[in-house]
Amino acid sequence: MASNDSEHSKGDERARLPLIGVTTYLERATQGVWDVRAAFLPEQYLLSVTSSGGIAMLLPPQAAEVADAAIAGLDGLILTGGADVQPELYGAERHPMTDAARVDRDAWELALFRAAERRRMPVLAICRGLQLVNVARGGSLQQHLPESLGTDRYKLGGGVFASNDVAVVPGTMLADVIGAALTDGAFRVHSYHHQGIDRLGEGLTVSARTDDGLVQAFEDTANGYLVGVQWHPEENAENRHLFEGLVAEAREFAAQKIQNVQHQQKEGVR
């Protein structure tokens, strides 16, 4: 009987849906008679997580000091897109086209990322998220690509996502995750950004570029699962590979946490 209970317990552990933290941002919002500042996130992020087998847990900006406690019960983290990262964080002068500083969001998400790194928690960083991770690792950004690259191909404006082809480096984790969706090593993506990576951060490996040389994805497997993409995979309902990859890693992370607790309990009994 005890053996059966043990097997059921293991089955329950494997079946538990992993909890994925998804960062949000504070914006002015109106609804009915209300005009307030509220946590905001496009639904596409949530659908991408839930359709990939995870549970989305929203993480609005708050005191950076509580970041570690905020993710203690999570199994994975998604750093979402949005306004530009402050250039002051990577020692650059502010370009006239750089967005107004979002000090609260930058501090919160940097703290979340560092807390996730300490735990070796799986991380997927999207657009701004990729840029934030690059800065956290000591890298820098090009603040206005139409000026530095001479092209508007990554941000058409008006809320319209541009389509671009990225060349994925063979043998990378990204290539494994995207898999059959690659066509001759290339992958079509949805872009909406006017900034991009300049100096690559420490420990990051480039896994995709566009034909103009701009870094479009990076990864780091030495410190857990970390994948960053400059595009917006949540806008591609036909291909959830990146979210499925994160959820799969989060499931493994959750199982390992349970095993660690069980081991500690056994050691305590001894």
C-alpha positions as CSV (number, residue, x, y, z in Angstrom):
1,M,0.0,0.0,0.0
2,A,2.8,2.4,0.9
3,S,4.4,1.6,-2.5
4,N,1.2,2.5,-4.3
5,D,1.0,5.8,-2.4
6,S,4.5,6.6,-3.3
7,E,3.8,5.9,-7.0
8,H,0.7,8.1,-6.9
9,S,2.8,10.9,-5.3
10,K,5.4,10.7,-8.0
11,G,2.6,10.8,-10.6
12,D,1.1,13.9,-9.0
13,E,4.5,15.6,-9.0
14,R,5.0,14.9,-12.7
15,A,1.5,16.1,-13.5
16,R,1.6,19.4,-11.7
17,L,1.5,22.3,-14.0
18,P,4.6,24.5,-13.6
19,L,4.1,28.0,-12.3
20,I,5.6,30.6,-14.7
21,G,6.2,34.1,-13.5
22,V,5.4,36.7,-16.2
23,T,6.5,40.4,-15.7
24,T,4.0,43.2,-16.1
25,Y,4.2,46.9,-16.2
26,L,2.3,49.8,-14.7
27,E,0.3,52.0,-17.1
28,R,-2.5,54.5,-16.9
29,A,-5.7,52.7,-17.7
30,T,-9.4,53.6,-17.9
31,Q,-12.4,51.3,-17.4
32,G,-15.9,52.6,-16.8
33,V,-15.7,55.4,-14.2
34,W,-12.1,54.4,-13.2
35,D,-9.0,56.1,-14.3
36,V,-6.1,54.5,-12.5
37,R,-2.5,53.2,-12.8
38,A,-2.8,49.4,-13.3
39,A,-0.6,46.4,-14.0
40,F,-0.7,45.8,-17.8
41,L,0.3,42.9,-20.1
42,P,-1.0,41.8,-23.5
43,E,-3.1,38.6,-23.3
44,Q,-0.9,36.9,-25.9
45,Y,1.7,36.3,-23.2
46,L,-0.8,34.5,-20.9
47,L,-2.2,32.4,-23.8
48,S,1.3,31.4,-24.8
49,V,2.0,30.1,-21.3
50,T,-1.3,28.3,-20.7
51,S,-1.4,26.7,-24.2
52,S,2.1,25.4,-23.6
53,G,1.1,23.6,-20.3
54,G,2.0,26.2,-17.7
55,I,0.2,28.5,-15.3
56,A,0.9,32.2,-15.7
57,M,1.6,34.1,-12.5
58,L,1.7,37.9,-13.0
59,L,4.6,39.9,-11.5
60,P,3.9,43.6,-11.4
61,P,6.7,46.1,-10.4
62,Q,7.2,46.4,-6.6
63,A,10.1,46.8,-4.2
64,A,13.2,45.0,-5.6
65,E,13.9,43.7,-2.1
66,V,11.0,41.2,-2.3
67,A,12.0,39.8,-5.7
68,D,13.6,36.6,-4.2
69,A,10.5,35.9,-2.1
70,A,8.2,36.7,-5.1
71,I,9.7,33.9,-7.2
72,A,10.4,31.4,-4.4
73,G,7.3,29.4,-5.3
74,L,7.7,29.7,-9.1
75,D,9.3,27.2,-11.6
76,G,10.1,29.6,-14.5
77,L,10.4,33.3,-15.4
78,I,9.4,35.3,-18.5
79,L,10.8,38.8,-18.8
80,T,8.4,40.5,-21.2
81,G,8.7,43.3,-23.8
82,G,8.0,47.0,-23.3
83,A,9.7,50.4,-22.9
84,D,13.4,50.9,-23.3
85,V,15.9,50.0,-20.5
86,Q,17.5,53.0,-19.0
87,P,20.9,53.8,-20.7
88,E,22.2,55.0,-17.4
89,L,22.3,51.3,-16.3
90,Y,25.0,50.6,-18.9
91,G,26.9,53.9,-18.7
92,A,25.6,55.6,-21.8
93,E,24.2,59.0,-22.5
94,R,20.5,59.1,-23.3
95,H,19.6,59.2,-27.0
96,P,16.7,61.6,-27.8
97,M,14.7,58.7,-29.1
98,T,15.1,56.6,-26.0
99,D,11.9,56.1,-23.9
100,A,11.4,57.9,-20.6
101,A,13.0,55.9,-17.8
102,R,10.9,53.2,-16.1
103,V,13.0,53.1,-12.9
104,D,10.5,50.9,-11.0
105,R,10.3,48.3,-13.7
106,D,14.1,48.2,-14.4
107,A,14.9,47.7,-10.7
108,W,12.2,45.1,-10.2
109,E,13.1,43.0,-13.3
110,L,16.8,43.2,-12.7
111,A,16.1,41.9,-9.1
112,L,13.9,39.1,-10.5
113,F,16.4,38.0,-13.0
114,R,19.2,37.9,-10.5
115,A,17.1,36.0,-8.0
116,A,16.2,33.5,-10.8
117,E,19.9,33.2,-11.7
118,R,20.8,32.3,-8.1
119,R,18.2,29.6,-8.1
120,R,19.2,28.4,-11.6
121,M,15.5,28.9,-12.6
122,P,14.6,28.7,-16.3
123,V,14.3,32.1,-17.9
124,L,12.8,33.2,-21.3
125,A,13.7,36.9,-22.0
126,I,11.6,38.6,-24.8
127,C,12.5,41.8,-26.6
128,R,13.1,44.3,-23.8
129,G,13.7,41.2,-21.6
130,L,16.6,40.2,-23.8
131,Q,18.0,43.7,-23.6
132,L,17.6,43.8,-19.8
133,V,19.4,40.5,-19.4
134,N,22.2,41.8,-21.6
135,V,22.6,44.9,-19.4
136,A,22.5,42.7,-16.3
137,R,25.4,40.7,-17.6
138,G,27.4,43.9,-18.3
139,G,26.5,44.4,-21.9
140,S,25.3,47.5,-23.7
141,L,22.6,48.5,-26.2
142,Q,22.3,50.4,-29.5
143,Q,19.7,53.0,-28.5
144,H,18.2,53.8,-32.0
145,L,18.7,51.2,-34.8
146,P,17.3,53.5,-37.5
147,E,20.4,55.7,-36.8
148,S,23.0,53.0,-36.1
149,L,21.9,50.5,-38.8
150,G,20.0,52.9,-41.1
151,T,16.8,50.9,-41.2
152,D,13.3,50.9,-39.8
153,R,12.8,47.2,-40.5
154,Y,12.4,46.3,-36.8
155,K,9.8,48.9,-35.9
156,L,7.2,49.9,-38.5
157,G,5.2,51.9,-35.9
158,G,1.5,52.1,-35.3
159,G,1.4,48.8,-33.4
160,V,2.2,46.8,-36.6
161,F,4.7,44.0,-36.1
162,A,7.3,43.7,-38.8
163,S,8.3,40.3,-40.2
164,N,12.0,39.5,-40.4
165,D,14.0,36.4,-41.1
166,V,16.6,35.4,-38.5
167,A,19.5,32.9,-39.1
168,V,19.7,30.5,-36.2
169,V,23.1,29.1,-35.3
170,P,23.1,25.3,-35.8
171,G,23.8,23.2,-32.7
172,T,22.5,25.8,-30.3
173,M,19.8,25.3,-27.7
174,L,17.6,27.7,-29.7
175,A,18.0,25.5,-32.8
176,D,16.9,22.5,-30.8
177,V,13.9,24.3,-29.3
178,I,12.6,25.7,-32.6
179,G,13.4,22.4,-34.4
180,A,11.2,21.7,-37.4
181,A,10.0,25.3,-37.7
182,L,13.4,26.2,-39.2
183,T,13.7,26.5,-43.0
184,D,17.3,26.1,-44.1
185,G,18.4,27.4,-40.8
186,A,16.2,30.5,-40.9
187,F,13.1,31.4,-39.0
188,R,10.5,34.2,-39.6
189,V,9.8,36.3,-36.6
190,H,7.6,39.3,-35.4
191,S,9.7,42.4,-34.6
192,Y,8.8,45.6,-32.8
193,H,11.8,47.3,-31.4
194,H,14.1,50.3,-32.1
195,Q,17.0,49.2,-29.8
196,G,19.2,46.2,-29.9
197,I,22.3,44.6,-28.5
198,D,25.6,46.4,-28.9
199,R,28.2,44.8,-26.6
200,L,27.2,41.3,-25.7
201,G,27.0,40.5,-22.0
202,E,29.2,38.1,-20.1
203,G,28.5,34.4,-20.4
204,L,26.0,34.9,-23.3
205,T,26.3,33.0,-26.6
206,V,24.7,34.4,-29.8
207,S,22.2,31.9,-31.2
208,A,20.6,34.0,-34.0
209,R,21.3,37.1,-36.1
210,T,19.7,38.9,-38.9
211,D,21.5,39.5,-42.2
212,D,22.7,43.0,-41.0
213,G,24.6,41.3,-38.1
214,L,22.2,42.4,-35.3
215,V,22.0,39.9,-32.5
216,Q,18.5,38.4,-32.5
217,A,18.9,35.7,-29.8
218,F,21.3,34.5,-27.2
219,E,21.5,31.8,-24.6
220,D,23.4,30.5,-21.6
221,T,23.4,26.9,-20.5
222,A,26.3,27.2,-18.0
223,N,24.1,28.7,-15.3
224,G,20.8,27.0,-15.9
225,Y,18.3,27.5,-18.8
226,L,18.4,31.0,-20.3
227,V,17.1,31.9,-23.7
228,G,16.7,35.5,-24.9
229,V,15.0,36.5,-28.2
230,Q,14.8,40.0,-29.6
231,W,11.5,39.2,-31.4
232,H,8.0,38.6,-30.0
233,P,7.2,34.9,-30.1
234,E,3.9,35.5,-28.2
235,E,2.6,37.0,-31.5
236,N,3.0,33.7,-33.3
237,A,0.1,31.5,-32.3
238,E,1.2,28.8,-34.8
239,N,4.5,28.3,-33.1
240,R,4.7,28.1,-29.3
241,H,8.1,26.3,-29.3
242,L,9.9,28.8,-27.1
243,F,7.1,28.8,-24.5
244,E,6.9,25.0,-24.7
245,G,10.6,24.8,-24.2
246,L,10.5,27.0,-21.1
247,V,7.5,25.1,-19.6
248,A,9.4,21.8,-20.2
249,E,12.4,23.2,-18.4
250,A,10.2,24.6,-15.6
251,R,8.6,21.2,-15.1
252,E,12.1,19.7,-14.6
253,F,13.1,22.5,-12.3
254,A,10.0,21.9,-10.2
255,A,10.6,18.2,-10.0
256,Q,14.2,18.8,-8.9
257,K,13.0,21.2,-6.2
258,I,10.7,18.4,-4.8
259,Q,13.5,15.9,-4.9
260,N,15.8,18.3,-3.0
261,V,13.2,18.8,-0.3
262,Q,12.6,15.1,0.0
263,H,16.3,14.5,0.3
264,Q,16.6,17.2,3.0
265,Q,13.7,15.7,4.9
266,K,15.4,12.2,4.8
267,E,18.7,13.6,5.9
268,G,16.9,15.4,8.8
269,V,15.3,12.2,9.9
270,R,18.7,10.5,10.1
